[in-house]
């Protein structure tokens, strides 16, 4: 079992002090299910990458933008969204931590 509040604080601090402005950890696996906590310092970005077959993002703190060919989705603390099923990037509009849930095989 993991304490999400503690993870949120840990990863926002780690991202803020990291030279690339990012921190991440795979916190749960169960067959094809993967959950990761990612921290991004304000202005940091995850460059464009492939989407998993299915997934979601839950913003634990801060604000991010998910940018894909079909548009931009702005998410703030407490917001939950499906990951677009296309190449996309993620940018932190403020120091942020989010829970990424991905299914790697359907």
N, C-alpha and C positions, 0 to 999 in steps of 0.2 A: 504494500500500500504506500502511496506517495502523498505528501502534503502539498497540494496545489498552491496554496498561499505562500509557502516557503519556497517552492520552485519559482514562482513568479518573482519574488524578491531577489532570489539568487541569480536568475537569468537576466533580469534588467540590469543588475549591478555588473555581471560578467560582460554583457554586451557593451555597456558604457565604457568599460576599461579595456576592452579588446581593441587591438590596432585596426581590425577590419570592421568593428562595430557589430559583430554577430556572436551569438553563443547558441548551442543546441545540444540536446540530449534525447536519445531514444529512451522513453520511460516505460513503455509497455509494448509487448508483442504477444499476439495470440493467433497462431496460424497466419493468415494473410493480413491481419489487422496490425497496424503500426500506429503508435501515438508518440509524438515528439513534442517537447517544449522548445520553442525557439525564442530567443531574445534578439531584438534589433535596436541599436541606438538610433536616435533621431537622425534621419537622413541616410541611414544604411539601407542597402538593398540586396535582395536575393536576385541575382540576374535571371534572365529568362530560362525556364526549364520545363521539362515535360510534366504533364499532370498524371497522377495515378489513375487507375481505372475508376475509382470512386474515392471521395474524401471531403473533409470539411475543415474549416478554420474557426476556432473560438478565440476571440481576443480577450485575454485575461487582464491586460492593462495596456493603456496607450491607444494609438490610432495607426492604422496601416492602410495602404492601398494595394489592391490586387489588380494588376494590369494585364489584359489579354487582348487578342485581336477583336473580340466582341465588345470590349469596353473596359471601364475602370469601376471597381467596386470599393468604396470607402467603408471601413469598418472601425468601430470604436469599442472601448471596454464593454464587455458583456454581449457583443454582437456575434452571431453565428452565421456562417455562410458556406454554401457548397463551393468546393474548389472548381473553377471553370475547367471543363474537359478540353483544354487546349494549352498550348505553350503559354506561360504567364510569368510575370515577375511580381515581387512583393517589395514595397518600399515603406519604411517607417516614417510617419509624419510626426511622431513623438517617440520618446523611449517606450518600447513596446515589448510585450511578451504574448505569444499566442500558442495555443495547443493545436497541433496539426494532427488530424486523424486521417489515415490513408489505408485503403484496402489495396493490396498489391496484386491480387489475383481474383478474378471473378469467375 
